[in-house]
Amino acid sequence: MFATVEEVRQALAGQQYIANDEIATVVFLAEKLGKPILAEGPAGVGKTELSKAWAAASGRELVRLQCYEGLDESKALYEWEYAKQMLYTQLLRDKLADLLADASSLGEAADRLAREEDVFFSDRFLLARPLLRAIQNEHPTALLIDEIDRADAEFEAFLLEVLSDFQVSIPEIGTIAARQHPAVFLTSNNTRELSEALKRRCLYLYIDYPDTAQELQIVRLKVPELAPRLAQQAVEVVQSLRQLDLKKNPSVSETLDWARALVALNAQALDPDVLDNTLTVLLKYEADVERARRMLRRSEGGSGNGRPYR
């Protein structure tokens, strides 16, 4: 579909995703080699957005599995709709009575019923969860396994069969192989170390905070109504904040939120009042806010005009 790395970059740009050389190259190779992508990095730097942008750019349907502690196969793969099975049992009660009416023993009745169990363990009662939906989908699919580091190591091990062979095993039905190989994206915020076995099956991509020029490009693309000079100043503030020892650095998504907040407030400059009143859009811990305010006051004092970002 895409013959060069540059074509991949342009396709992502068409979805308003700015990809550097490394990102475009890894996505290109993943397509060529049929390998999953494991994207690690801080929260809010565009890992999830990459999968969404690539799904749209490549004409794939996006299927998302959000990981969390305690996630198991039944929530990720499939489960049986027991309520529906019970309803069918009630509706077919008379038919079951006819089937078992002339059974000479309890064992014979059980054998007859067992021969019909495929009726109740078939696709009509199978509730497909994201992994199975992605595998069964007849249309091109992008599978996003988001924040895999939040899931347990046991679930990570279960994924190995899916990522190795693109097939799953259901005891009552058998092995279901993928009708088409989905493009797979796994994201991780590095809250725990992932296994070597998982990493070996993936192409690795680390997405870090962008530099000033890249982040300014993102802001201008996503929030074009923000005045260019104010956008430059806002990005410079965010870049300065990331140099502090904060509990949580402002993410790119929070930079965009701040830019939209400045537009909503019709801010003309980043004067002390605007900064003081909007810092909590960027920072989510009071200790971080206070540390940032001290840094900004020092900058204000050194500027000599009381308006360091005007």
SEKOLTI-100758 format. One record per residue: residue in three letters; x, y, z of N, C-alpha, C, CB in turn. Coordinates in steps of 0.02 Angstrom, whole numbers, plus 50000, padded with zeros to 5 digits. Each point is the difference from the previous one (the first is absolute). Glycine has a CB too. Layout:
// SEKOLTI-100758
ALAXYZXYZXYZXYZ ...
END
This chain:
// SEKOLTI-100758
MET500424994050000499585006050000500445006350000499094993750061 PHE501425006449982500455005750004500704997649981499305005650091 ALA500974997349857500624997549971500625002750035499424998949892 THR500535006850141500595003150030499835002750069500435002949886 VAL500094998550152499915003050066499685006849994501004993750043 GLU499195010049906499715006749990499254999749987501105003949956 GLU498684991050009499284999249988499634998850067500244995549884 VAL500085000650160499714998850066499955006650038500464988350002 ARG500075015649996500015006450035499445004649974501244998950018 GLN498685001349917499495004349970499294997550017500805002849907 ALA499124990650095499354997250018499815001850071500194990549920 LEU500305009150125499875002050070499875007550005500734990550039 ALA499655013449923499885007250000499305001749976501225001949980 GLY498524994049974499325001149977499484998950054500374996649888 GLN499834999950166499564998950058500205004550058499824988149964 GLN500575017250020500235004950049500444996850054498975006649979 TYR501434988550001500494997050045500695001549972499194990850037 ILE501215012750001500675001949978500494994650021499725012450008 ALA500544984049944500454994450014500715001849982499074991949979 ASN501405006750067500705001149984500264994049959500175006950106 ASP500474993249878500284994849957499944993150032500805008349954 GLU499324991350111499984993550034499304997150000500965003650072 ILE498545000549944499314997650002499784997649931499755007950094 ALA500384996249855499794998149932500354993649977499815012249974 THR500834987050044500374994149980499734993750034501015007249981 VAL498864993250084499754994250036499324997949975500655003550101 VAL498915001349885499334998449974500074996749930499495009650066 PHE500954993149893500124997249934500254992850005500275011449956 LEU500214987350088500274993350008499484995250029501145004950014 ALA498464997550032499484995850029499524997549946500095006250108 GLU499754998349845499574998049944500344994849956499465011450002 LYS501174989749982500364995649956500134993150031500535010049948 LEU499624990050116500194993850034499424996550035501125004950016 GLY498314998449988499434997250034500114999250075499724994249896 LYS500635010650134500174999650072499595005050039501164996249972 PRO498685002150092499685005050044500505005550017499244991150047 ILE500505014649973500415005650025499885000750075499955005949887 LEU500594994250151499965001650071500265007150009500164987750034 ALA499395016949983500185007050009500025001650074499485003149889 GLU501104998650136500085001950070500165007550005500404988350029 GLY499505014450031500165007050011499545003050052500425000949883 PRO499695005350135499575003350050499285000449976500985006750039 ALA498574994050009499295000749983499895006549963499674993250101 GLY499885006549850499795006149965500465002549946499445002750102 VAL501004993149871500465002349948499784997849930500924999650083 GLY498514997049912499744998349934500054992749981500305011349968 LYS499814984350080500064992849983499334997249976500924998850086 THR498555002649952499344997749980499775003449936499724997850120 GLU500435008749874499805003749941500334997249937499845010150071 LEU500764987149936500344997149942499594994349971501115003250048 SER498634992549995499604994349976499355002549967500484992750091 LYS499215012349938499395002749971500145003249932499545002050115 ALA501005001849881500185003349937500174995049946500415009850065 TRP499964984849954500194995049950499404995949978501144999550050 ALA498404999149995499394996449980499625004149948499934994650114 ALA499995011949899499645004249952500395000749934499485006250096 ALA501184994649909500405001049940500024993949956500695008150063 SER499294986049967500054993749962499314996949987501134998250051 GLY498345005249967499334997449986499814994050042500135004349887 ARG500104995450174499854994350044499495002050053501164995449980 GLU498474999750042499555000950056500404999250065499004995749933 LEU500935009150113500384999850062499614996250053500565010949972 VAL499774984050058499724996350056500475001250059499454991149925 ARG500275011250131500425002050057499864995650061500015011749957 LEU500534985950072499984996450064500365004250051499964988649943 GLN499665014250105500305004050053500204995350057499305010249968 CYS501344989750048500254995550052499945003150069500784995049917 TYR499155000750133499965002150070500184994150044499115008749974 GLU501044992650089500184994750046499424995250009500815007750058 GLY499314985949935499474995050007499674998149935499815004450112 LEU500394998749833499724998149934500164992749986500135011849958 ASP499364984450020500124992949985499724998349931499954997250122 GLU500124996549859499814997849933499265001449986500884991250005 SER498695007850045499285000649988499815007249982499814990650079 LYS500585014349945499855006949984500355002249936499855002450121 ALA500704994349861500385001949942499844995949938500895003650077 LEU498924990149933499924995449944499264998449985501124995350028 TYR498555001350018499304998149990499714997950067500234996549881 GLU499115003250120499654996750054499334997449972500555007450089 TRP499174987749946499364997249979499435004250030500514988449992 GLU498995012749967499415003850023499534995250036500105008449903 TYR500044990650161499624995150038499265001850006501044997450064 ALA498805008949941499305002050005499634998249936500325009550077 LYS500014991349866499694998349936499934992449994500495010349947 GLN500014986050077499954992750000499414997650042501244999349983 MET498675003850075499454998150043499335001649968500735001950099 LEU499235003849867499395001949966499824994949946500245012150024 TYR500264985949937499884995049948499794993450031500835005649926 THR499484992750131499814993850034499265000150018501174998850044 GLN498605006849982499305000750018499554999549939500325007150098 LEU499894996249848499594999949939499974993149968500315012049981 LEU500244984150028500034993349969499824994550049500885004449924 ARG498804997550131499854995150052499594994249973500045009150085 ASP499464992449875499574994649974500394995549953499005007550010 LYS501444995549949500404996049954500484995450039499915009149913 LEU500374993650141500454995950041499624994350033500725010150020 ALA498674991350001499584994850031499874994449950499475008550075 ASP500384993249862499884994949949500634995949988499145007449947 LEU501444996150053500644996649986500164994850054500405010349942 LEU499424991250120500194995750056499444995550024500805008750033 ALA498614991849935499404996650026500094992550004499325009149953 ASP500964987749997500034992750000500684997350021499165000049910 ALA501245004250123500654997650025499884995050055500565011049970 SER499804983550027499884994650048500375000950066499834992549904 SER500655012150097500385001150062500245007250001500354987950004 LEU499875014050055500275006750007500635000849958499535000750116 GLY500874994149880500625000349961499855001049926500564992750083 GLU498945003749892499815000749929499755007149987499724987749993 ALA499895015150053499755006849993500585004949997498934996850060 ALA501555002149985500585004550001500404999649935500064998850125 ASP500004995049848500374999149937499645003649943500444989050041 ARG498905010449957499635003449947500085007650005499174990549999 LEU500795011950063500075007350009500705002349982499144999550091 ALA501364996449924500695001949983500105000549925500394994450104 ARG499265001349858500075000249927499725006549971499924987549997 GLU499665015950041499705006249976500335006250029498934993849988 GLU501615005350050500285005850035500315005149952500224992650097 ASP499965005149842500275004749951499505005549984500704990949952 VAL498665007750058499495005149988500115005950047499194991249961 PHE501015007350100500065005250051500715002750006499064994650060 PHE501425002249908500685002649999500215001149927500284994150110 SER499425011049861500125001749931500055007649994499384989749960 ASP500745012749980500115007149989499415004250023500724997149905 ARG498685000050094499415004150019500015002050073499354994149912 PHE501035002350129500035001750071500695002750021499144991250021 LEU501305009749930500685002250014500025007749997500484989249953 LEU499705013850103500075007350003500735001849989499015001050079 ALA501145001649862500695001549981500245006450034499834994149890 ARG500745005450143500325005950029500535002649950499804995750119 PRO500555009749897500435003249948500494995549964499895009950067 LEU500464985649968500494995849965499664995549949500725000250101 LEU498734996749918499664995649953499685003949943499784992050094 ARG499955013949921499715004249947500525001749948499185004750081 ALA501424997149942500535001749953500214994149957500395008750080 ILE499624985449950500204994049963499464997849951500724996650097 GLN498665003949924499454997749958499795004949946499624993550096 ASN500585012749912499775005249954500224998449928500055008550093 GLU499494991749861500164998849930500315006049967499074991949995 HIS500855013950035500265006249972500695001650030498825004249981 PRO501594999649984500655002050028499915003350068500465001449884 THR499964996650163499915002050070500665002350030499044991950011 ALA500915013250032500565001950042499804998550072500395009149918 LEU500024987050116499864998050069500455004150046499664988349964 LEU500035015650080500375003950049499934996750068499815010749935 ILE500754987050093500024997350068500325005450043500094987749961 ASP499485016350070500225006250031500214998950073499245006349923 GLU501344996550094500284999750068500074992850024499475011150025 ILE500894984949936500114993050016500374999350067500024997249877 ASP500365007950142500374999650064499545000150060500955005649945 ARG498424996350047499534999950056499704993050012499735012049975 ALA500314983749975499744993250007500524995750038499325001249892 ASP500454993150132500434995450037500474996349953499114998850088 ALA501434998749940500474996149960499684993849970500935004250073 GLU498584992949962499654994149975499625001649935499904995550118 PHE499785010349881499645001949939500495001549944499075004750070 GLU501494998349946500515001349950500234993449968500375010350064 ALA499714984549976500214993549974499464997149954500684998050104 PHE498685003049914499454997649959500025003249931499314998250102 LEU500915008149894500025003649936500494997049950499685010250062 LEU500814986049964500534997649956499734995649943500785000550097 GLU498724995349919499704995949947499675004349947499824990850082 VAL499835014349940499665004449953500505003549955499065001650082 LEU501475001249948500495003849962500464995749958499955008550089 SER500144985249931500444995549961499644997149940500614997350105 ASP498785000349906499664996249947499365003349976500494989850048 PHE499315015649984499365003349985499444994949998500615008749935 GLN499364987550120499464995250008499864999250075500314994049893 VAL499085003850122499814998950070499664993350005499875012450020 SER500174984650039499704993550011499415000650047501114994449982 ILE498315003049997499404999850040499834992750011499585011249955 PRO500464986250106499924992850012499374997049970500645001750103 GLU498805001949902499364997249976499945000249924499495003750107 ILE500925000449859499945000849928500624997649963499235009650019 GLY501364992150008500624998349968500425006249987499454990149947 THR501035009350008500455005549985499705004449945500994992950033 ILE499025013549980499755004949951500605004049976498845000650056 ALA501304998749879500565003749969499745006549971500614989249975 ALA499835015750022499815006649975499804999649927500775005450082 ARG498684997949901499805000449929500455004849962498824997550033 GLN501455007350003500515004649974500435002150058499245004249906 HIS501394997050082500455001850054499915007450017500834991149965 PRO498945010450095499925007150017500685003450011498894997350052 ALA501125009149937500585004050021499935001150075500115005849886 VAL500394992150152499955000050073500455005450030499734987749999 PHE499985016350046500375005050038499914998550073499855008749910 LEU500714990850126499984999550073500325006450028500064987249997 THR499635015650054500305005950031500164998550073499365007649922 SER501154995950103500214999150069500255006650027500304987949979 ASN499515013750083500245006050034500584998550047498855004949991 ASN501434989150003500584998050040499864999750074500715005149914 THR498694992950105499864999250072500294993450026498965006949987 ARG501194988549969500354993850018500394997549939499124997050087 GLU501364998849925500414997249947499624994549964501055002950063 LEU498924997549871499684994849961500484994349986499245008649948 SER500494985650037500424994049991500405000449935499164993350066 GLU501405003349935500414999649939499634996349945501045000350070 ALA498564994749949499634996249950499515004549962500114989750071 LEU499565014849964499545004549967500385004949956499204999050095 LYS501345003849931500385004949961500304996849938500255006350106 ARG499944987449899500314996649943499534999449941500724993750080 ARG498645006049934499504999349947499805006549967499594990150060 CYS500675015449967499795006649977500585004149973499084999750085 LEU500755005349874500475005249983499935005450055499934997649873 TYR500635004450154499995004550058500045007349977500554991150071 LEU499065013149963499995007149984499945003950065499484997949886 TYR500995006650127499955004250059499805007049977500874993250063 ILE498575009349963499775006749983500085004450061499174995449915 ASP501265009550080500145004550056499655006749989501124994450019 TYR498955010150029499735006749991500345003249939499765001150125 PRO499875002649835500315003249942500435006050020499034996449931 ASP501425005550025500395006150014499565006149984501094994049973 THR499195011950038499615006249993499705000749930500735005350086 ALA499674993549863499765000949932499444995049983501145004149967 GLN498944989750053499494995049987499355001550037500904991549981 GLU499175010550083499405001350039499645006249974500544994750100 LEU499835010349878499695005949970499634998149936500905007350050 GLN499394988349911499674997749940499344996450016501124998949944 ILE498894997250109499394996450021499465004950022500694990150034 VAL499515014950006499525004950024499705003949942500645000950109 ARG499775001249845499755003949942499534995849957501055006850000 LEU499094986749997499574995649960499334998750035501034994749951 LYS499005003950114499404997950037499595006050025500614989750033 VAL499735015949981499645005950026500205006149957499974995250119 PRO499825004949818500225005349954499745006950019500044991449912 GLU499435008950128499725006550019500425003750052498884995449973 LEU501605001250058500445003350049500525004349962499844990550084 ALA500235015749938500475004649967500704997049999499315009850037 PRO501054990849907500664996849993500495001850056499815000049878 ARG500215006550140500475002050053499814997050067500225010749938 LEU499134989150076499774997050063500134992550001499125009050010 ALA500804987849932500154992949996500734998750015499094998649914 GLN501355005650059500724999350012500155000850075500245004449885 GLN499465000650146500125001250071499734994250042499945012349980 ALA499484985250003499704994550038500444993749997498865004749977 VAL501394993849965500434994149992500655000950039499514997849887 GLU500765008350113500625001350038499884999050075500375008149910 VAL499054994050115499854998950070499964992650016499385010950002 VAL500274985349955499934992850012500684996649999498865000349947 GLN501565001650005500664997149997500405001550063499985001049875 SER499945005150152500355001950062499744995950059500175011649955 LEU499184987350048499714996250055500264992950001498975007149994 ARG501154990149948500244993049996500714999450026499254998149903 GLN501105007450105500684999850027500004999850076500405006249900 LEU499014995050130499954999950073499924992850024499495011549999 ASP500634987750065499914993450031499274999350022501224999750040 LEU498344998949912499294999750013499784992850012499825010349930 LYS499644989050107499714993350009499714997549935499745002750120 LYS499965001749841499744998249934500125005749952499124992650052 ASN501295006249897500125005049949499395001249958501204996849998 PRO498715009349978499435001249954500114996249935499825011450050 SER499654985249928500044996149939499835004449939499694989550064 VAL500405007749877499825003649939499255001349999500974994849939 SER498645000350083499275001050000499815005750048499844987749973 GLU500535013150081499865005550047500245006749972500094991950096 THR500445008049864500205006049965499445002449954501214996450005 LEU498484998849959499455001749956499405002550039500404991549918 ASP499465005450139499455002450042500135007250022499794988350040 TRP500845013149978500175006850022499925005049943500804995250085 ALA499435002749856499925004549942499265001549987501064995349950 ARG498524999750055499285001149989499715004450056499924988949940 ALA500345010250121499785004250055500185007349989500124990250078 LEU500485011149896500215006849985499555003249947501184997050031 VAL498634999049920499545002449948499325001750031500594993249913 ALA499165002150130499355001150031499995006250044499824987749998 LEU500755013950034500055005850043500165006449961500374992550092 ASN499735006749843500185005749957500635003550026498795001549970 ALA501694994450054500625002850027500415003349945500004991250090 GLN500275014549926500425003749952500744999050014499085008449988 ALA501084989750074500704998950019500024995550061500345011349953 LEU500244985650058500084995950060500255004350057500254989949929 ASP499325014650094500185004150057499934996050064499635010549939 PRO500624992150118499994996150062499314997650021500975006650035 ASP498514997549954499324998050019499774994049960499755011850031 VAL500354988449904499804994449957500374993750019499755007949906 LEU500904992750104500404994250020499754997150066500995004849940 ASP498914999550109499814997750066499324996549999500665009350049 ASN498884993349910499314997450000499924993849957499615011550019 THR500874987049938499914994449954500524994550009499515008049919 LEU500934992650129500524994850010499714993150013500755008950043 THR498664991049990499724993450016499724996449940499725004550111 VAL500254998849831499844996549939500594995549980499245009549962 LEU501364992850054500614996349983500224995250055500345009749931 LEU499594992450132500284996350056499444997450045501045007049996 LYS499034986950029499464996650035500144998750073499714994849893 TYR500855007750133500164999250070500175006950029500424988149981 GLU499335013350079500115006550031500745001550009498894999050057 ALA501504996049963500725001050009500335002149934500004991550093 ASP499775005549851500275001949935499805007249982499954988049963 VAL499435013850052499775006849985500425005150039498834995649979 GLU501295003150085500395004750040500725000449976499264997550098 ARG501034996949883500685000149974500035004049935500234988750053 ALA499275010449904499985003849938499915007550012499514989949943 ARG500075011850105499905007150015500655003250025498804997750028 ARG501584998750012500645002750024500485001149941499844994250111 MET500175001049843500435000749942499795006049957500194987750001 LEU499155013149990499765005649959500125006750034499134992449952 ARG500835007850116500145006350035500735001849993499084997650082 ARG501364997449920500715001549990500125002749930500304991050082 SER499365006149869500075002449931499745007149995499884988349956 GLU499575013150078499705006649999500475005250030498874994950008 GLY501445003250049500465004650032500615001449958499614995850108 GLY500624999249855500595000949959499875003849936500444989750048 SER498925010849932499855003249936500015007650005499324990249970 GLY500555012550092500035007150009499385003749979501184999049984 ASN498344997649983499405003649978499374997250031500575002649894 GLY499514992150147499414997250034499574995849955500025009650073 ARG500144989949862499604996049954500474995849957499065008849998 PRO501174985750029500554996349966499804996749935500464998150111 TYR498895000749879499814996349940499585004249953500054989450065 ARG499985017049943499595004349958500335001549935499495004950100 
END
